[in-house]
Amino acid sequence: MKTPTPNVEPGQVWADNDRRSAGRKVRVVEVGATHATVELVDQRGRPARGHEAQQQAEPGRRTRIRLDRFRPTSTGYRLVSDGAK
């Protein structure tokens, strides 16, 4: 039996499984009908700045990810932390 993928909720931290983005983690800021708005975070779960923000054009920049990518596949995301509730 497959383990169900958790619902995507604000405050959660997800890690990118794509080996081209090794170590990349994002925090969910907002969830819409088809996409989640996320921000890149550092290893401690804080918004990435400077050299830690390699995947961003500018620090603090947010991006959107389709909700169907939040699943543990080789190009998806895996849940790291539920965040503060």
PARO-911119 format. One record per residue: residue number from 0; residue in three letters; x, y, z of N, C-alpha, C, O, CB in turn. Coordinates in steps of 0.05 Angstrom, whole numbers, plus 5000, padded with zeros to 4 digits. Glycine has a CB too. Example, Ala and Ser with C-alpha at 12.3 -4.5 7.8 and 13.67 -1.06 7.14 Angstrom:
<nodes>
     i    aa   n.east   n.north   n.up   ca.east   ca.north   ca.up   c.east   c.north   c.up   o.east   o.north   o.up   cb.east   cb.north   cb.up
     0   ALA     5264      4886   5156      5246       4910    5156     5264      4934   5156     5285      4934   5169      5226       4911    5181
     1   SER     5257      4955   5142      5273       4979    5143     5258      5001   5157     5268      5023   5161      5282       4988    5114
</nodes>
This chain:
<nodes>
     i    aa   n.east   n.north   n.up   ca.east   ca.north   ca.up   c.east   c.north   c.up   o.east   o.north   o.up   cb.east   cb.north   cb.up
     0   MET     5017      4976   5000      5000       5000    5000     5018      5025   5000     5037      5027   5015      4981       5000    5024
     1   LYS     5011      5044   4983      5026       5069    4981     5021      5087   5004     4998      5089   5014      5019       5083    4955
     2   THR     5042      5101   5013      5039       5122    5034     5027      5147   5020     5039      5156   5001      5066       5128    5048
     3   PRO     5006      5158   5031      4994       5181    5018     5012      5206   5021     5026      5209   5041      4966       5187    5030
     4   THR     5012      5222   5000      5028       5247    5001     5012      5267   5018     4988      5270   5014      5033       5258    4972
     5   PRO     5025      5280   5037      5011       5299    5054     5001      5323   5038     5011      5330   5016      5030       5309    5076
     6   ASN     4980      5335   5048      4969       5360    5035     4990      5382   5038     5004      5384   5058      4942       5368    5048
     7   VAL     4991      5399   5018      5009       5421    5018     4996      5444   5033     4974      5452   5027      5017       5431    4988
     8   GLU     5010      5454   5054      4999       5475    5071     5020      5496   5077     5044      5490   5077      4988       5463    5097
     9   PRO     5011      5521   5081      5030       5542    5087     5047      5536   5112     5036      5524   5132      5015       5569    5092
    10   GLY     5072      5543   5111      5091       5538    5133     5107      5513   5130     5128      5510   5144      5075       5537    5159
    11   GLN     5098      5494   5113      5113       5469    5109     5139      5475   5094     5141      5494   5078      5096       5449    5094
    12   VAL     5160      5459   5100      5185       5460    5085     5187      5434   5069     5184      5412   5080      5209       5464    5104
    13   TRP     5193      5437   5043      5195       5414    5025     5223      5415   5012     5234      5437   5007      5173       5415    5003
    14   ALA     5235      5392   5008      5262       5390    4995     5258      5381   4966     5241      5364   4960      5280       5370    5010
    15   ASP     5273      5393   4948      5273       5386    4920     5287      5359   4916     5311      5357   4924      5285       5408    4902
    16   ASN     5275      5339   4904      5287       5313    4899     5305      5313   4874     5321      5294   4870      5266       5292    4896
    17   ASP     5302      5333   4856      5318       5333    4832     5347      5336   4838     5355      5356   4851      5308       5356    4813
    18   ARG     5364      5318   4829      5392       5319    4836     5406      5343   4825     5428      5350   4834      5406       5294    4826
    19   ARG     5395      5356   4805      5406       5381    4794     5403      5404   4814     5417      5424   4812      5393       5389    4767
    20   SER     5384      5401   4833      5379       5421    4853     5384      5411   4881     5370      5417   4900      5350       5431    4851
    21   ALA     5405      5394   4884      5411       5381    4909     5413      5402   4932     5427      5422   4930      5438       5366    4907
    22   GLY     5399      5396   4954      5400       5413    4977     5380      5436   4977     5377      5450   4997      5427       5424    4980
    23   ARG     5366      5440   4955      5346       5462    4953     5322      5455   4970     5310      5434   4967      5339       5467    4923
    24   LYS     5314      5474   4987      5290       5471    5003     5273      5496   5000     5283      5518   4996      5297       5467    5033
    25   VAL     5247      5492   5001      5228       5515    4998     5207      5514   5020     5200      5492   5030      5214       5514    4970
    26   ARG     5198      5537   5029      5177       5539    5048     5152      5549   5034     5153      5567   5018      5184       5559    5072
    27   VAL     5129      5535   5039      5104       5542    5027     5093      5568   5040     5091      5568   5065      5083       5519    5029
    28   VAL     5088      5588   5024      5077       5613    5034     5047      5615   5031     5033      5625   5049      5090       5637    5020
    29   GLU     5038      5604   5008      5009       5606    5002     5002      5583   4984     5018      5574   4967      5002       5633    4989
    30   VAL     4977      5573   4986      4968       5551    4969     4943      5560   4954     4923      5569   4966      4963       5525    4986
    31   GLY     4943      5557   4928      4920       5563    4911     4907      5537   4901     4913      5516   4911      4928       5581    4888
    32   ALA     4890      5540   4881      4876       5517    4870     4895      5498   4856     4891      5473   4857      4854       5526    4852
    33   THR     4915      5508   4841      4932       5491    4825     4962      5494   4832     4978      5477   4824      4928       5497    4796
    34   HIS     4970      5516   4845      4998       5522    4851     5002      5530   4880     4984      5540   4893      5008       5544    4832
    35   ALA     5027      5526   4889      5035       5537    4915     5056      5558   4911     5073      5555   4894      5046       5513    4934
    36   THR     5054      5580   4926      5074       5600    4925     5095      5593   4947     5087      5588   4970      5062       5629    4930
    37   VAL     5120      5592   4939      5142       5584    4957     5164      5604   4957     5167      5620   4939      5152       5556    4950
    38   GLU     5181      5602   4979      5206       5618    4979     5228      5599   4986     5225      5581   5003      5204       5642    4999
    39   LEU     5252      5604   4974      5275       5587    4980     5284      5592   5008     5285      5615   5017      5297       5593    4960
    40   VAL     5291      5571   5023      5300       5574    5051     5328      5561   5053     5335      5543   5037      5280       5561    5071
    41   ASP     5343      5569   5074      5369       5557    5079     5366      5531   5095     5343      5523   5101      5387       5577    5093
    42   GLN     5388      5520   5104      5387       5494    5118     5373      5496   5145     5363      5476   5156      5415       5484    5123
    43   ARG     5371      5520   5156      5357       5525    5182     5328      5532   5178     5314      5537   5198      5371       5546    5198
    44   GLY     5319      5534   5153      5291       5540    5148     5285      5570   5146     5262      5578   5146      5274       5529    5169
    45   ARG     5306      5586   5145      5303       5615    5142     5304      5623   5112     5317      5608   5097      5324       5631    5158
    46   PRO     5292      5645   5104      5294       5653    5076     5323      5656   5068     5339      5668   5083      5279       5680    5072
    47   ALA     5330      5644   5045      5358       5645    5036     5366      5672   5027     5350      5688   5016      5362       5625    5013
    48   ARG     5391      5679   5032      5402       5705    5025     5430      5700   5013     5443      5680   5019      5404       5724    5050
    49   GLY     5439      5719   4996      5466       5718    4986     5472      5693   4970     5457      5684   4953      5486       5722    5008
    50   HIS     5495      5681   4977      5504       5657    4962     5486      5633   4966     5486      5615   4949      5533       5650    4970
    51   GLU     5470      5633   4988      5452       5611    4992     5427      5613   4974     5412      5593   4972      5443       5611    5021
    52   ALA     5424      5635   4961      5400       5639    4944     5407      5634   4915     5398      5648   4897      5390       5668    4947
    53   GLN     5423      5613   4910      5432       5607    4882     5409      5603   4863     5412      5610   4839      5449       5583    4883
    54   GLN     5387      5592   4872      5365       5586    4854     5346      5610   4849     5327      5608   4835      5349       5563    4865
    55   GLN     5353      5633   4861      5336       5657    4858     5350      5679   4843     5374      5681   4844      5327       5666    4885
    56   ALA     5335      5696   4830      5346       5719    4816     5353      5740   4837     5374      5754   4834      5326       5730    4796
    57   GLU     5338      5743   4858      5343       5762    4879     5333      5750   4906     5313      5736   4906      5330       5789    4873
    58   PRO     5346      5757   4928      5338       5747    4954     5309      5753   4961     5300      5776   4955      5356       5758    4976
    59   GLY     5295      5734   4972      5267       5739    4980     5247      5735   4958     5223      5736   4962      5264       5766    4991
    60   ARG     5257      5730   4934      5239       5726    4911     5223      5700   4915     5233      5680   4924      5255       5724    4885
    61   ARG     5197      5702   4909      5180       5679    4911     5174      5668   4884     5176      5682   4864      5153       5687    4925
    62   THR     5167      5642   4883      5160       5629    4858     5136      5610   4863     5129      5605   4885      5184       5613    4847
    63   ARG     5125      5601   4841      5101       5583    4842     5109      5555   4832     5124      5553   4813      5077       5594    4827
    64   ILE     5098      5535   4845      5103       5507    4838     5076      5493   4836     5059      5496   4854      5122       5492    4858
    65   ARG     5071      5478   4815      5046       5463    4812     5043      5444   4836     5063      5431   4844      5046       5447    4786
    66   LEU     5019      5441   4846      5014       5424    4869     5021      5394   4863     5028      5380   4882      4985       5426    4877
    67   ASP     5018      5386   4838      5023       5357    4832     5053      5350   4833     5060      5327   4831      5012       5350    4805
    68   ARG     5070      5370   4836      5099       5365    4839     5107      5359   4868     5129      5349   4873      5115       5389    4830
    69   PHE     5089      5364   4887      5094       5358    4915     5088      5329   4921     5068      5322   4934      5077       5377    4934
    70   ARG     5106      5312   4911      5104       5283    4916     5132      5272   4913     5149      5283   4899      5084       5269    4895
    71   PRO     5138      5250   4927      5166       5240    4928     5175      5224   4904     5180      5200   4905      5169       5223    4952
    72   THR     5176      5238   4881      5187       5226    4856     5215      5238   4851     5223      5256   4866      5168       5230    4832
    73   SER     5229      5228   4831      5256       5238    4826     5257      5267   4818     5277      5281   4822      5269       5222    4804
    74   THR     5235      5278   4808      5234       5306    4800     5214      5322   4817     5207      5345   4810      5228       5310    4771
    75   GLY     5204      5310   4838      5184       5323    4855     5197      5334   4881     5221      5340   4881      5162       5303    4863
    76   TYR     5181      5336   4901      5190       5346    4927     5181      5327   4949     5162      5312   4947      5178       5374    4932
    77   ARG     5196      5327   4971      5189       5311    4995     5186      5329   5019     5201      5349   5021      5211       5289    5000
    78   LEU     5167      5323   5036      5162       5339    5059     5184      5336   5080     5192      5313   5086      5135       5332    5072
    79   VAL     5195      5358   5089      5217       5359    5109     5206      5366   5136     5214      5355   5156      5239       5378    5100
    80   SER     5188      5387   5137      5178       5397    5162     5150      5407   5159     5144      5421   5139      5197       5419    5173
    81   ASP     5133      5402   5178      5106       5412    5178     5105      5442   5185     5084      5455   5180      5088       5396    5197
    82   GLY     5126      5452   5196      5126       5480    5203     5111      5485   5229     5099      5466   5240      5115       5498    5181
    83   ALA     5111      5510   5238      5097       5517    5263     5068      5519   5257     5059      5532   5238      5108       5544    5274
    84   LYS     5052      5506   5275      5023       5507    5271     5011      5521   5294     4986      5524   5295      5011       5479    5269
</nodes>
